[in-house]
């Protein structure tokens, strides 16, 4: 094996390990489905990398991750795959809506399935309950977040 192959495999291993770290710990940071929970995960990771909790240190950590890796990890943080319902959720609070997508090719998500999925992950109370505002986009359903009062 040459050095470039070794570096490629090491990169894939680190990517896999980071993805699993996020999946294993994303439910530990309350309140779930918030920007605060995402920030808490990043702080936890920085502290476990030996950095201090000082603002400057945390900013260096975020800069070191870079936008590409941060975006990938954030996507994993706010994504859930519900095998029992054959659905996938993307619920990043920075986005205007939650997406509920089918896992199976050719399947179409119904509002009832979307509602069950949202309830299962604790999001039903955080999205707009007015189903007339839920949009069908091909096979998926897009549901706006509840407007804060």
Secondary structure, 3 states (H helix, E strand, C coil): CCHHHHHHHHHHHHHHHHHHHHHHHHHHCCCCCCHHHHHHHHHHHHHHCCCCCCHHHHHHHHHHHHHHHHHHHHHHHCEEEEHHHCEEEECCCCCCEEEEEECCCCCCCCHHHHHHHHHHCCCHHHECCCHHHCEEECCEEEEEECCCC
